[in-house]
Amino acid sequence: MTWRVVNVSDGRVAIVEAWVPHGRFRGEGHLPLNVVIAPGASHLLEIAVNAREEPGTIVENAFLILRTDMCRVFARMSVPFDGTGRPRPVVEAVTAQSLE
């Protein structure tokens, strides 16, 4: 899967780790990263995800979690599977939790 991560802050953001932990939409564990995104810039983040569902299935409460140099970012998604059974994640909310 590929996500576009956009830095909407006034400072740079360093992404040091990413993971996709849902049982029915799961990545290969914690993926170490060394990505720095300038203010206003974006980065395409590719993560291999295991997901096999019947066409028309919707997986609820899947997450893409990013650990940055300052916080954890949680992108909560629903993941509908199209007519061919391919997942099409839809981000429903983004929240952050300070690491301090």
Buried (B, 14 or more C-beta within 10 A) or exposed (E): BEBEBEBEEEEEBBBEBBBBEBEBBBBEEEBEBEBBBEEEEEBEBEBEBEBEBEEEBEBEEBBBBBBBEBBBBBBBBBBBBEEEEEBEBEEEEEEEEEEE
